[in-house]
Amino acid sequence: MKEIFNNYFDNRELSWLKFNERVLEEAQDESVPLMERLNFVSIFCSNMDEFFMVRAGTLYDQTLVKEEKKDNKTGMTPGEQLQKAAQRVKELIPGKEQAYKDIIKKLKDHGVEQINPDRAKGSEEDKLYNYFTKEILPLLSPTVVDKTHPLPFLKNKELYVGVSLKPKSGDKHTVLGVVPVTASEVFPRIFCVQEEEKLRFLLMEDLILHFADMIFPNFEVTHRTVFRITRNADIDATEALFDHDVDFRDIMEELIKKRKKLAPIRIEVAQRDDLPDTETLAKKLGFELGESFIFSQSCPLDFGFVGELRDKLESKSELFFTQLTPQQPEMLIEGEKVMKQAEQHDVLLFYPYENFRSFIRLLEEAAFDPTVVSIKITLYRVARDSKIVNALIRAAENGKDVLALVELRARFDEENNIGWSKRLAEAGVTVIYGLDSLKVHSKLLLITRRVGNEIKYITQVGTGNYNERTSKLYTDLTLITADKEFGADASLIFNNLSVGVAVESSSTLWVAPNCLKSRVVEMIDREITYGEDGYIGIKMNSLTDIDIIQKLVEASMKGVKIQLIIRGICCLVAGIPGYTDNITVTSIVGRFLEHSRIYIFGKEERRKIYISSADFMTRNTERRVEVAAPIKDPKIQQKLLNIFDVMLRDNVKARVQLPDGTYVKKTRGEGEEIIDSQIYFYKQAYKNAKKAPAKKQGGFFARLKGIFGGKK
């Protein structure tokens, strides 16, 4: 039977590139402070690194298989997707280059200037020469690549200076010289020349490039450039797990080492008039993807220096966003125990607008509360100096039964998680790694208490990670409840995870992979029965699951109004006549990364609202353990509806998807209120904090009195 690919589908990889283009737009936005614009260029580049390491790497692996697996939405083969993606990336590069040039040019007005060593003169040239010869040259490890000296292993994402060398002995044979720039961390990436109030800086690769002749004294440097390779990082931990009968942590450590040595998937070179022969470099690397995957650029290849520069310019506040501080949560009284308040009413926390400290307090209270018998938690990505993990360790040291499921397969956080898993185990925490074939991506905490003869639960379900750092950068939601049904389901989930099986059914929580997608489909089917009176509202990071997409299209064709807020990948195209004309897709890309997931089904009395850790991607709905929680409290329901409504009304950072799959910024009508949803929520958090009730006597200050004998 002939395959039919409908025009309401978009390719996953190309949709992701559209998202990264929206990130680049923030770097081009003149209303954004200059250093924040530079930070968006850096984010655009790091996003692109991951795209090539993971997505392009996966597609490349698929091209090596005889029976190529076609994209189930567009019918493209892996090879076709790779070529289209490479072409689109090359189309985006000029925008990145121009954004960088504009930012650097405007920084001059603020006393910040990037130096080109090739144009240095007089005393400045002398200063650079002295710095290079005394501080840099002794630390370099250059290599000449010839018949007796093979090309050294080039590390993933590291910068190298590459030069064409002609021996001064008269030999006409040209060889390649390679100098690591960022492979060594013994010198800084930027060198600053300060003159009074001005900050003049240069990048280390430019300095090394300028003095390349000194590095290879027996050769004439004929051509020079900076280059960087990206390696395929798509390792299959699940397959490795089945091939070994040892501790999973040991397997992951081996796989991390393997990832660093996988085949090159992209070569980036700095654009210069005297560019060396990239074909020779590609040949020596065993690079098989050809010119399509060699990217020449007239701006830095690695924006890792942005953090260093930010630190040096922190006194220039006009270059940065106005500082905003997470506030006391609206639904909690500061100074009162979080556990006590959660027993009285459900609590919703909204990051980064409300502080993460309240959640840490919940764990710290549990660590010392004599009624708490156990704490169980799933950890996917945690901070490198995690207060969460430290609270769990304290709980274990205090005799609590603590279980932590540490997901060692959290991509690019494996090493951090391995380290924490060891620390937890050493402290007496029971550490498990999840299921053989399923990543555990849920954000679930269960605190079990014995009060007299009664067992009580405090359950937390969130949309984001237990990570103090990202809680200030990502928008996320956390529900804390003493609801017995939640506790019973959470207990069931942890019991199943402990014995290595997935939950088959649950009464209140939706749990992937067996009982989340089916519930979502049921809710969409329910709205289909209401036709034009039906409603579905979804906010998440990505939408790729073909079954859910087709069900949403079916609902649209029956007249159901569907509002989607999808930050990143969206494989559904809205506004296609006869198919998706009742669907709108909005993407918000701004100061904070939109990460929360909200599902809304129905109107008024039949309305059901959920928050979840799961995007509607096949990997989330079918190959991960995810949890979605119903919102029962009317007050919290209304808060979530208000959040969803404000985001739909955003006319500053919102982009709307057009029927051709492109995105454009939402236009404002004359006299229409200007709404940047993220700034709106912060302003609301500040207002709520001002209206917050005073600390009750008997709360925080009473405890201080007890500790210090009445003295403050």
ABEGO torsion letter per residue (X at the ends): XBBBBBAABBBAAAAAAAAAAAAAAAAABAABBAAAAAAAAAAAAAAAAAAAAAAAAAAAAAAABABBBBBAAAGBBAAAAAAAAAAAAAAAAAAAAAAAAAAAAAAAAAGBBBBBAAABBEAAAAAAAAAAAAAAAAABBBBBBBAABBBBBBBBGBBBBBBBBBBAAGBABBBBBBBBAAABAABBABBBBBBEABBBBBBAAAAAAAAAAAABAABBBABBBBBBBBBBABBBAAAAAAABBBBAAAAAAAAAAAAAABBBABBBBBBBABBBBAAAAAAAAGBAAEAAABBBBABBABAAAAAAAAAAAAABAAABBBBBBBBBBAABBBGBBAAAAAAABBBBBBOAABBAAAAAAAAAAAAABAABABBBBBBABBBABBAAAAAAAAAAAAGBBBBBBBBAABBGAAAAAAAAAAAAAAAGBBBBAEBAABBBABBBBBBBBBBEABBBBBBBBBABBBBAAAAAABBBBBBBBABAAAAAAAAAAAAAAAAGBBBABBAABBBOAAAAAAAAAAAAAAAAAAEAABBBBBBBABBABAAAAAAAAAAAAAGBBBBBBBABBBABBBGBBGAAAABBBBBBBBABBBABBBBBBEBEAABBBBBBABBBBAAAAAABBBBBBBBABAAAAAAAAAAAAAAAABAAABBBBBAAGBBBBBBBBBGBBBBBAAAAAAAAAAAAAAABBBBBBGBAAAAAAAAAGGBX
